Amino acid sequence: MSIEAHAAERAILSILIKEPDRFFTISDVLIPGDFINTGAALIYGIIKDLIIAEESVHIDKHIIIATAEQKDIEGFYHHTLNGELIDAIVEQNINANNFVKFVAAVKQASLKRALINKCEDLKDDIEDWDGKTVDMRNMVETSILDSLKSLDTGEDDVECLADNFEETINNYADLEGVMGIDIGLPRWQRDVGYIRNGAITGIFASTKVGKSQLSMWSAFRTSVINRLPTLYLDTELQLRQQQMRLCGIMTGIPYNIIESGKWKGDRTR
């Protein structure tokens, strides 16, 4: 998909002008900055202000222009081609059933542009980096994650909570056993929940408190005890360290004894 979504931007504005109430379904998702066309972004901002000020407002070309003049928006006529962009938007006949898909297209294009810009900035930061490698990796990871926090648009389609409601609840009631993988930590599983297929379980804590140990324990219980195929990825600890930890979990022998080789010594000495 392109990093531009001009047609989708115009479609959104056309639908909002005819059906302003739809704005409240996307108000927390789409912002003027998501529009690549400056004129479209200005129009969206005006529509947003009009709807927030009066939910039942009637929007047309004249009130958009009048609002722009009242707000003294710099470059409005230039970016809207002296109002021709508004005429084109108003005259469009768009299927409103595709509204959410248009929003998703604009948001995805906006996300792509934001990530490309972020990667270009990171390129310069990485080239100039003279610190530790691990700190550089953390800088890149933090920068990317921070950029993604507010850009998740969710599913493409709007869903109704009432759809198949009773059927879903009854299906859960008919299921036997626990909803996930038992990793042998009853209290943790009671308070947090089991590890579930298709879900992400996050473990957050300060350094050196056992995050990697818990992860390795979970992998051991999943692969060895539950006999399920397991892919274990670690971006920090090396293979040898992982082997020592896994061996300690499987044998019950302290990590430092395995690493030092003392486990082969004479215990009577």
C-alpha positions in Angstrom: 0.0 0.0 0.0 1.2 3.5 -0.8 2.3 5.9 1.9 -0.3 8.3 0.5 -4.1 7.9 0.7 -5.5 11.0 -1.1 -8.7 9.3 -2.2 -9.5 7.9 1.2 -8.8 11.3 2.8 -11.4 12.9 0.5 -13.9 10.1 1.1 -13.7 10.6 4.8 -14.3 14.3 4.5 -17.2 13.8 2.1 -18.9 11.3 4.5 -18.4 13.5 7.5 -19.9 16.5 5.8 -23.1 14.4 5.0 -23.1 12.4 8.3 -21.3 14.4 11.0 -22.2 12.0 13.8 -19.7 9.5 12.4 -17.0 11.7 13.6 -17.4 10.4 17.2 -16.5 6.9 16.1 -13.1 8.0 14.9 -12.4 11.1 17.1 -9.8 9.2 19.2 -8.2 7.6 16.1 -7.8 10.2 13.4 -6.2 13.6 13.8 -5.5 16.3 11.2 -1.8 15.3 11.2 -2.7 11.9 9.6 -3.8 13.7 6.4 -1.0 14.0 3.9 -2.9 16.6 1.9 -2.6 19.9 3.8 -5.9 21.2 2.4 -7.7 18.0 3.5 -6.1 18.3 7.0 -7.3 21.9 7.3 -10.8 20.9 6.3 -10.9 18.0 8.7 -9.8 20.3 11.5 -12.6 22.7 10.8 -15.2 19.9 10.5 -13.9 18.6 13.9 -14.3 22.0 15.6 -17.7 22.5 14.1 -19.0 19.1 15.3 -17.5 19.4 18.8 -19.1 22.9 19.1 -22.5 21.7 17.9 -23.2 18.0 17.3 -26.3 18.7 15.1 -24.5 21.2 12.9 -25.2 21.3 9.2 -21.9 21.4 7.3 -21.5 22.7 3.8 -18.9 24.6 1.7 -20.0 28.0 3.0 -19.7 27.2 6.7 -16.3 25.6 6.2 -15.0 28.7 4.4 -16.7 31.1 6.9 -15.1 29.2 9.8 -11.7 29.3 8.1 -12.0 33.0 7.7 -13.2 33.5 11.2 -10.2 31.5 12.5 -7.9 33.3 10.1 -6.3 30.1 9.0 -3.1 30.9 7.2 -2.9 29.5 3.6 -6.4 28.1 3.7 -7.3 29.3 0.2 -4.0 28.3 -1.2 -4.1 24.7 0.1 -7.8 24.2 -0.8 -7.2 25.6 -4.3 -9.5 28.6 -3.7 -12.2 26.3 -2.5 -12.1 23.9 -5.4 -11.0 21.0 -3.1 -14.1 21.6 -1.0 -16.3 21.5 -4.1 -14.8 18.2 -5.2 -15.3 16.7 -1.7 -18.9 17.9 -1.3 -19.8 16.6 -4.8 -18.4 13.1 -4.2 -20.9 10.3 -3.8 -19.2 7.9 -1.4 -20.5 4.7 0.1 -20.6 5.4 3.8 -20.4 1.7 4.6 -16.7 1.9 3.8 -16.1 4.7 6.2 -14.0 2.6 8.7 -11.9 1.2 5.8 -11.1 4.7 4.6 -10.1 5.7 8.1 -7.9 2.6 8.4 -6.2 3.4 5.0 -5.4 7.0 6.0 -4.1 5.9 9.4 -1.9 3.1 7.9 -0.4 5.5 5.4 0.2 8.0 8.2 1.9 5.2 10.3 4.1 4.3 7.4 5.2 7.9 6.9 5.9 8.3 10.6 8.0 5.1 10.8 9.9 6.0 7.7 10.8 9.4 9.2 11.7 7.7 12.5 14.0 5.3 10.8 15.7 8.1 8.9 16.2 9.9 12.2 17.5 6.7 13.8 20.0 6.3 10.9 21.7 9.5 11.9 21.6 8.7 15.6 23.1 5.2 15.0 25.9 6.6 12.8 26.8 9.1 15.4 26.5 6.7 18.3 29.8 6.2 20.4 28.4 4.5 23.5 27.8 0.9 24.4 26.2 -1.4 21.9 23.5 -2.6 24.4 22.6 1.1 25.1 22.3 1.7 21.3 20.0 -1.2 20.9 17.8 0.0 23.8 17.7 3.5 22.3 16.5 2.1 18.9 13.9 -0.2 20.6 12.6 2.6 22.9 12.4 5.1 20.0 10.4 2.7 17.8 8.0 1.6 20.5 7.3 5.2 21.6 6.4 6.0 18.0 3.9 3.1 17.9 2.1 3.7 21.1 -0.6 6.0 19.8 -0.8 4.6 16.2 -2.8 1.4 16.7 -6.1 1.6 14.8 -7.3 -1.8 15.8 -9.5 -3.9 13.4 -10.7 -2.6 10.1 -14.4 -3.2 10.8 -16.7 -1.9 13.6 -18.2 -4.8 15.5 -21.3 -5.0 17.6 -21.0 -6.4 21.1 -24.4 -7.9 20.9 -23.6 -10.1 17.9 -23.5 -13.8 19.0 -23.3 -12.7 22.6 -25.3 -15.6 24.2 -23.6 -18.1 21.9 -20.2 -16.9 22.9 -20.9 -17.0 26.6 -22.4 -20.5 26.4 -19.4 -21.8 24.4 -17.1 -20.7 27.2 -19.3 -22.4 29.8 -19.1 -25.7 27.8 -15.3 -25.7 27.6 -13.5 -28.0 30.0 -10.2 -27.4 31.8 -8.2 -24.2 32.1 -8.0 -21.5 29.4 -4.3 -21.7 28.7 -1.0 -23.4 29.4 -0.3 -24.5 33.0 3.3 -23.4 33.7 3.2 -24.6 37.3 2.8 -21.2 39.0 -0.7 -21.4 40.7 -0.7 -18.0 42.4 0.7 -16.2 39.3 -1.8 -17.9 37.1 -4.7 -17.1 39.5 -3.8 -13.4 39.7 -2.6 -12.8 36.1 -4.1 -15.6 34.0 -2.6 -18.5 32.1 -0.4 -18.2 29.0 -2.9 -18.3 26.1 -2.5 -19.2 22.5 -2.7 -16.1 20.3 -2.2 -13.7 23.2 0.9 -11.7 24.4 1.8 -11.9 28.1 4.0 -9.0 29.1 6.4 -9.2 32.1 7.7 -5.8 33.2 10.1 -5.2 36.1 13.4 -3.5 37.0 16.7 -5.2 36.1 18.0 -8.3 37.8 14.7 -9.4 39.4 14.1 -12.5 37.4 12.3 -11.6 34.1 14.5 -13.9 32.0 14.3 -16.6 34.6 10.5 -16.5 34.5 10.6 -16.6 30.7 12.9 -19.5 30.6 10.8 -21.3 33.2 7.7 -20.7 31.1 9.5 -22.1 28.0 10.6 -25.2 29.9 7.2 -25.9 31.3 5.6 -25.4 27.8 8.1 -27.4 25.8 9.3 -30.1 28.2 6.4 -30.7 30.6 3.4 -29.8 28.2 5.3 -31.1 25.1 4.4 -28.2 22.9 6.7 -26.8 20.2 8.3 -23.7 21.6 10.4 -20.9 20.0 12.5 -19.1 22.6 14.0 -15.7 21.5 16.3 -13.6 23.8 17.9 -10.4 22.6 20.2 -10.1 25.6 21.5 -13.4 27.1 23.9 -15.6 25.1 23.4 -19.3 24.3 25.7 -20.4 27.1 23.9 -18.4 29.7 20.6 -19.8 28.5 21.9 -23.4 28.7 23.1 -22.8 32.3 19.7 -21.4 33.3 17.7 -24.2 31.6 20.0 -26.8 33.2 19.4 -25.3 36.6 15.6 -25.3 36.1 15.6 -28.9 35.0 17.9 -30.3 37.7 17.3 -28.0 40.6 21.0 -27.4 40.9 21.9 -23.7 41.6 23.0 -21.7 38.6 26.4 -20.8 40.0 27.3 -24.4 40.7 26.5 -25.5 37.2 28.4 -22.5 35.7 31.5 -23.2 37.8 31.5 -26.9 37.1 31.4 -27.8 40.8 28.4 -30.1 40.2 30.9 -32.8 39.1 32.9 -32.5 42.2 33.0 -34.8 45.2 30.3 -33.7 47.6 32.0 -35.4 50.5 35.1 -33.2 50.2 
